[in-house]
Amino acid sequence: MDAREARLKGLLVRGLGGDEAAYHAFLRELSMHLRAFLRRRLTGLPDDIEDLVQESLLAVHNHRDTYDPAQPLTAWVHAIAKYKLVDLMRRRESRDHRTEPLDEEHEMFAIADADAADARRDVGKLLGQLPDRQRLPIVHTKLEGLSVAETARLTGMSESAVKVGVHRGLKALAAIIRRNP
C-alpha cells in the first residue's frame, strides 16, 4: 500500500470513528486525488472535471458507510468516480441525440458504433475466460489506460504481478483466438 492510500484510508477510518477534522482532511485530500484521476480521463472535457469531482465526493460521503476497510480505498473511490464519469457520458450522449440527423453521414457513424459495440462485446467475452490475475491487469492497463503502478494499487497486486498478468493474459488470449477463429 502506498503512502497516499494509507494516509487517505487512515483519515477516512478516523473520520468514520467521529474525528471531524480527520474527515474534512480526508475530503480535502481526496478531492485533489480525484481531480488528478479525472483529469487523466477527461482530456477533452476539462470544464467537467470539477463537477465530477464534486459529484464523486458527494457519492463517497453519502455511501461512506458501505466502505470496507479491508479493501483498498482508492479502488472503491475510483469505482465511484468511474460511475460518475459514465453518467456524464450518458447525459452528454442523450443530449447530443435529441435532433434527427440531417444527412446520411450519421448512418455511416451508426454502423461504426455498432461495429465498435460488437468488438467490445467480443473482447469482453474473451477477457471473461481469463482468471482475475490476468484479466484485471489487461483491463486496467490496456483498456482503461492506467499505469502499472495505478493498476497495482487498484487491484492489490504487486507491480511485477501486474506486468506478468498482462503478459500471460495476452498470451492466453492469443491462444484462445487461435483455437476459435
Secondary structure, 3 states (H helix, E strand, C coil): CCHHHHHHHHHHHHHHCCCHHHHHHHHHHHHHHHHHHHHHHCCCCHHHHHHHHHHHHHHHHHCHHHCCCCCCHHHHHHHHHHHHHHHHHHHHHHHHCCCCCCCCHHHHHHHHHHHHHHHHHHHHHHHHCCCHHHHHHHHHHHHCCCCHHHHHHHHCCCHHHHHHHHHHHHHHHHHHHHHCC
